Amino acid sequence: MSLSYESSGVRYDQLDAFKRACQQAARTTAPLLANHGYSEPASTRGESAYLIEAGDHYLAHVEEGLGTKNLVADAVYAGGGGCFYGEISIDTVATIVNDLATCGALPISIAMHAAVGDSGWFADEVRMKALVEDEGAAFDIESHRNAPAGLRIWCGCTVETSDIEALTPWLDWAFETALAE
């Protein structure tokens, strides 16, 4: 079985055009942030995390859905190739945390958006249980059990070197803060 986003019904040429149109429309609301004492950094639209400047700090938001990942996992599951919903939950949360960390944001809350299209999707107890129970594993950021104490940074093909370089000052800050406590 050959799987791809397109064979699962996902056309990024169409989705990306929609995303750009949404960003342009949303940009018109940015001046409203000033009514609440916030502003939007000029280059935040379309980046890994959306930033809002709040005087002496920033707020960051990431929206990561399970829609495409579910389509691929559904095709594998239906074809008898195994249940990978637990891995999807780990990947989704890791992507959110990674996107926040690349802009220096400390994750304080994470919400998973499961776009399944039909509530019947949740009737399959095996995949629902895998997705729900394994989501807790996404907090697995400590070092590997066979490695010295440390921190694992989840990365992927969409992470730029400059994003990892932007993460290191935050890691320095976190290390210094931990030592001070």
C-alpha positions as CSV (number, residue, x, y, z in Angstrom):
1,M,0.0,0.0,0.0
2,S,1.4,3.4,-1.0
3,L,0.4,6.3,1.2
4,S,0.8,10.0,0.7
5,Y,-1.1,13.1,1.8
6,E,-2.7,13.4,-1.7
7,S,-3.8,9.7,-1.8
8,S,-5.5,10.4,1.6
9,G,-7.4,13.2,0.0
10,V,-5.2,16.1,1.3
11,R,-4.3,18.6,-1.4
12,Y,-1.8,21.1,0.1
13,D,-2.0,23.3,-3.0
14,Q,-5.7,23.9,-2.1
15,L,-5.1,24.1,1.7
16,D,-2.2,26.5,1.5
17,A,-4.2,29.0,-0.6
18,F,-7.0,28.8,2.0
19,K,-4.5,29.3,4.8
20,R,-3.0,32.4,3.1
21,A,-6.5,33.9,2.6
22,C,-7.4,33.3,6.3
23,Q,-4.1,34.9,7.4
24,Q,-4.8,38.0,5.2
25,A,-8.4,38.3,6.6
26,A,-7.2,37.8,10.2
27,R,-4.5,40.4,9.7
28,T,-7.2,43.0,9.4
29,T,-8.2,42.3,13.0
30,A,-4.7,42.9,14.4
31,P,-5.3,46.6,15.2
32,L,-8.1,45.5,17.6
33,L,-5.4,44.0,19.9
34,A,-4.5,47.6,21.0
35,N,-7.9,47.9,22.7
36,H,-6.6,45.3,25.2
37,G,-3.0,46.6,25.5
38,Y,-1.5,44.1,23.0
39,S,0.1,44.3,19.6
40,E,1.0,41.9,16.9
41,P,4.7,41.6,15.8
42,A,4.8,42.3,12.1
43,S,6.4,38.9,11.1
44,T,4.3,36.6,13.2
45,R,1.6,35.6,10.6
46,G,2.3,32.2,9.0
47,E,5.1,31.3,11.4
48,S,5.2,28.2,13.6
49,A,3.7,30.1,16.5
50,Y,1.5,33.2,16.5
51,L,2.8,35.8,18.8
52,I,1.1,38.7,20.6
53,E,3.2,41.3,22.3
54,A,2.0,42.2,25.8
55,G,4.2,45.0,27.0
56,D,7.1,43.2,28.8
57,H,6.3,39.7,27.5
58,Y,4.8,37.8,24.6
59,L,1.9,35.3,24.4
60,A,2.2,32.5,21.9
61,H,-0.4,30.3,20.3
62,V,-0.1,27.2,18.1
63,E,-3.0,25.4,16.5
64,E,-2.1,21.8,15.5
65,G,-4.8,19.5,14.3
66,L,-5.0,15.8,13.9
67,G,-7.0,15.8,10.6
68,T,-4.3,14.8,8.1
69,K,-2.5,12.5,10.5
70,N,-5.8,10.8,11.2
71,L,-6.4,10.2,7.5
72,V,-3.1,8.5,7.0
73,A,-3.5,6.5,10.2
74,D,-7.0,5.5,9.2
75,A,-5.8,4.2,5.9
76,V,-3.0,2.2,7.6
77,Y,-5.4,0.9,10.2
78,A,-8.1,-0.1,7.7
79,G,-5.5,-1.9,5.6
80,G,-4.4,-4.0,8.5
81,G,-1.1,-2.2,9.0
82,G,-1.5,-1.5,12.7
83,C,-2.8,1.1,15.0
84,F,-0.6,4.3,15.1
85,Y,-3.0,6.7,16.9
86,G,-0.8,6.7,20.0
87,E,2.2,7.8,17.9
88,I,0.0,10.5,16.4
89,S,-0.9,11.9,19.8
90,I,2.8,12.0,20.7
91,D,3.7,13.7,17.4
92,T,1.0,16.3,17.7
93,V,1.9,17.4,21.2
94,A,5.6,17.3,20.4
95,T,4.9,19.5,17.3
96,I,3.0,22.0,19.4
97,V,5.8,22.2,22.1
98,N,8.5,22.4,19.4
99,D,6.7,25.2,17.7
100,L,6.3,27.1,20.9
101,A,9.9,26.5,22.0
102,T,11.3,27.7,18.6
103,C,10.0,31.2,19.4
104,G,11.2,31.0,23.0
105,A,7.7,30.4,24.5
106,L,7.2,28.3,27.6
107,P,4.3,25.9,27.1
108,I,1.8,26.3,29.9
109,S,-1.3,24.8,28.3
110,I,-1.7,22.4,25.4
111,A,-5.0,21.4,23.7
112,M,-5.3,18.8,21.0
113,H,-7.7,19.4,18.2
114,A,-9.1,16.2,16.8
115,A,-10.7,16.8,13.4
116,V,-12.3,13.5,12.5
117,G,-15.2,14.5,10.4
118,D,-17.7,12.0,11.8
119,S,-18.4,11.2,15.4
120,G,-18.5,7.5,14.4
121,W,-14.7,7.7,14.4
122,F,-14.8,7.5,18.2
123,A,-16.8,4.3,18.1
124,D,-13.7,2.3,17.4
125,E,-12.4,1.7,20.9
126,V,-9.0,0.5,19.9
127,R,-8.0,3.7,18.1
128,M,-9.8,6.0,20.5
129,K,-8.1,4.4,23.5
130,A,-4.7,4.6,21.7
131,L,-5.1,8.3,21.0
132,V,-6.4,9.2,24.5
133,E,-4.1,7.0,26.6
134,D,-1.0,7.6,24.6
135,E,-1.4,11.3,24.6
136,G,0.1,11.3,28.1
137,A,3.3,10.0,26.6
138,A,3.7,13.3,24.8
139,F,5.1,14.7,28.1
140,D,8.0,12.4,27.6
141,I,10.6,15.1,27.2
142,E,13.1,13.8,29.8
143,S,16.3,12.2,28.6
144,H,16.3,8.7,27.4
145,R,16.4,6.0,30.1
146,N,20.0,5.0,29.1
147,A,21.3,8.6,28.9
148,P,22.5,11.0,31.5
149,A,20.0,13.5,32.9
150,G,18.9,15.9,30.3
151,L,16.2,17.2,28.0
152,R,15.0,15.8,24.7
153,I,14.1,18.3,22.0
154,W,11.6,16.9,19.5
155,C,12.4,18.1,15.9
156,G,11.3,17.3,12.4
157,C,11.9,18.1,8.8
158,T,10.1,21.4,9.1
159,V,12.4,22.8,11.8
160,E,15.0,25.3,10.6
161,T,18.5,25.5,12.1
162,S,17.7,29.1,13.1
163,D,14.7,27.8,15.1
164,I,16.9,25.6,17.2
165,E,19.4,28.4,17.6
166,A,16.5,30.6,18.9
167,L,15.7,27.8,21.4
168,T,19.2,27.8,23.0
169,P,18.9,31.1,24.9
170,W,15.6,29.8,26.5
171,L,17.4,26.6,27.5
172,D,20.2,28.7,29.1
173,W,17.6,30.7,31.0
174,A,15.8,27.6,32.1
175,F,19.1,26.1,33.3
176,E,20.1,29.2,35.2
177,T,16.6,29.4,36.8
178,A,16.8,25.8,37.9
179,L,20.2,26.3,39.4
180,A,19.0,29.4,41.3
181,E,16.1,27.4,42.9
